[in-house]
Amino acid sequence: MSSIEQELDSKSKELIQARAELLEKENVRIINLSNEDDLRKMSFFQTEIYLKIKDMSKDEEGQKMTWEDWIALEKELNNIYDNFAVRLKSCCEQISETELHVCYLLKAGFSVTSISKIIGRTKSAVSMCRRRLLEKINGCDCPAADLDDFISTI
């Protein structure tokens, strides 16, 4: 093997090693971001507003959220999910207050059944609200479950 080939082989090995190190650093960064996201979610699940809403979702008598509760939930979601409400409103400027509340509760991890109890609507009304909102956002008649996927990405 000539000296040029040896040098080329050596540089190739160095390049492969450098790429491996960069990939390892990127993997660590991704894991750290994932851990931070998990920690933020776990801290959200301990907030006063989340625990209050969780109790409401179990209440068969349909205790309603106050205006202050909605503001507190929006504030917590904005803190945890990088201005979630602002980004949601920018996706759909014509979002109604009820649609906004449904989105907040979806983002907080509540089921359609729980949401229906919390906002005092039937499950079918909540599902229709989800479909209408997705139509406003995407301009298409899509399944209501697609809104849940969309909300999870915001």
C-alpha positions as CSV (number, residue, x, y, z in Angstrom):
1,M,0.0,0.0,0.0
2,S,1.4,3.4,-1.0
3,S,1.8,6.2,1.6
4,I,-1.0,8.1,-0.1
5,E,-3.3,5.1,0.2
6,Q,-2.3,4.7,3.9
7,E,-2.9,8.4,4.6
8,L,-6.3,8.2,2.8
9,D,-7.2,5.1,4.8
10,S,-6.2,6.8,8.0
11,K,-8.2,10.0,7.2
12,S,-11.2,7.8,6.3
13,K,-11.0,6.1,9.7
14,E,-10.7,9.5,11.4
15,L,-13.8,10.7,9.6
16,I,-15.8,7.6,10.5
17,Q,-14.7,8.0,14.2
18,A,-15.7,11.7,14.1
19,R,-19.1,10.8,12.6
20,A,-19.6,8.2,15.3
21,E,-18.8,10.7,18.0
22,L,-21.2,13.3,16.5
23,L,-24.0,10.6,16.4
24,E,-23.4,9.7,20.0
25,K,-23.6,13.4,21.0
26,E,-26.8,13.8,19.1
27,N,-28.3,10.7,20.7
28,V,-27.4,12.0,24.1
29,R,-29.0,15.4,23.2
30,I,-32.2,13.6,22.1
31,I,-32.3,11.6,25.2
32,N,-31.9,14.7,27.3
33,L,-34.7,16.5,25.5
34,S,-36.9,13.5,25.9
35,N,-36.1,13.4,29.6
36,E,-36.8,17.1,29.9
37,D,-40.1,16.6,28.2
38,D,-41.0,13.7,30.5
39,L,-40.1,15.8,33.5
40,R,-42.2,18.8,32.4
41,K,-45.2,16.4,31.9
42,M,-44.7,14.8,35.2
43,S,-44.5,18.3,36.9
44,F,-47.7,19.2,35.0
45,F,-49.5,16.2,36.4
46,Q,-48.7,17.5,39.9
47,T,-50.1,21.0,39.4
48,E,-53.0,22.2,41.3
49,I,-55.1,22.8,38.2
50,Y,-54.4,19.4,36.7
51,L,-55.3,17.6,39.9
52,K,-58.5,19.7,40.2
53,I,-59.5,18.9,36.6
54,K,-58.7,15.2,37.2
55,D,-61.1,15.2,40.2
56,M,-63.8,17.0,38.1
57,S,-63.5,14.3,35.4
58,K,-64.4,11.7,38.0
59,D,-67.3,13.7,39.4
60,E,-70.6,12.3,38.1
61,E,-72.4,15.5,39.0
62,G,-70.5,17.6,36.5
63,Q,-68.7,20.2,38.5
64,K,-67.8,23.0,36.0
65,M,-64.5,24.8,35.6
66,T,-64.4,28.5,36.4
67,W,-62.9,31.1,34.2
68,E,-59.9,31.3,36.5
69,D,-59.5,27.5,36.1
70,W,-59.3,27.9,32.3
71,I,-56.8,30.7,32.6
72,A,-54.7,28.6,35.0
73,L,-54.8,25.6,32.6
74,E,-53.8,27.7,29.7
75,K,-50.9,29.2,31.7
76,E,-49.6,25.7,32.7
77,L,-50.0,24.3,29.2
78,N,-48.1,27.4,27.8
79,N,-45.3,26.8,30.3
80,I,-45.0,23.1,29.7
81,Y,-45.5,23.0,25.9
82,D,-43.7,26.2,24.7
83,N,-46.7,28.6,24.3
84,F,-49.1,25.9,23.2
85,A,-52.2,28.2,23.3
86,V,-50.5,30.9,21.3
87,R,-49.4,28.3,18.6
88,L,-52.9,26.7,18.6
89,K,-54.6,30.1,18.1
90,S,-52.2,30.9,15.3
91,C,-53.2,27.7,13.5
92,C,-56.9,28.6,13.7
93,E,-57.8,32.2,14.3
94,Q,-61.5,31.4,14.3
95,I,-61.4,28.9,17.1
96,S,-64.3,29.2,19.5
97,E,-63.9,29.2,23.3
98,T,-65.4,25.7,23.6
99,E,-63.1,24.4,20.9
100,L,-60.2,26.0,22.7
101,H,-61.2,24.3,26.0
102,V,-61.5,20.9,24.3
103,C,-58.0,21.4,22.8
104,Y,-56.6,22.3,26.2
105,L,-58.1,19.2,27.8
106,L,-56.9,17.0,25.0
107,K,-53.4,18.4,25.4
108,A,-53.6,17.7,29.1
109,G,-54.3,14.1,28.3
110,F,-58.0,13.8,29.1
111,S,-60.3,11.4,27.2
112,V,-63.4,12.4,25.3
113,T,-65.5,10.9,28.1
114,S,-63.7,13.0,30.7
115,I,-63.8,16.1,28.6
116,S,-67.6,15.7,28.2
117,K,-68.0,15.6,31.9
118,I,-65.7,18.6,32.5
119,I,-67.3,20.9,29.9
120,G,-70.9,19.6,30.5
121,R,-71.5,18.3,27.0
122,T,-72.3,14.9,25.6
123,K,-69.5,12.7,24.2
124,S,-71.0,13.0,20.7
125,A,-71.0,16.8,21.1
126,V,-67.3,16.8,22.0
127,S,-66.5,14.5,19.1
128,M,-68.4,16.8,16.7
129,C,-66.5,19.8,18.2
130,R,-63.2,18.0,17.4
131,R,-64.3,17.3,13.8
132,R,-65.4,20.9,13.2
133,L,-62.2,22.2,14.6
134,L,-60.1,20.0,12.5
135,E,-62.1,21.1,9.5
136,K,-61.4,24.7,10.4
137,I,-57.7,23.9,10.7
138,N,-57.2,21.6,7.7
139,G,-60.1,22.5,5.5
140,C,-61.2,18.8,5.3
141,D,-63.7,16.5,6.8
142,C,-61.4,14.2,8.8
143,P,-62.0,11.8,11.7
144,A,-62.1,13.5,15.1
145,A,-59.2,11.4,16.3
146,D,-57.0,13.2,13.8
147,L,-57.4,16.3,15.9
148,D,-55.8,14.5,18.9
149,D,-52.8,13.7,16.7
150,F,-52.6,17.3,15.6
151,I,-52.8,18.6,19.1
152,S,-50.1,16.3,20.3
153,T,-47.7,17.8,17.7
154,I,-48.3,21.4,18.8
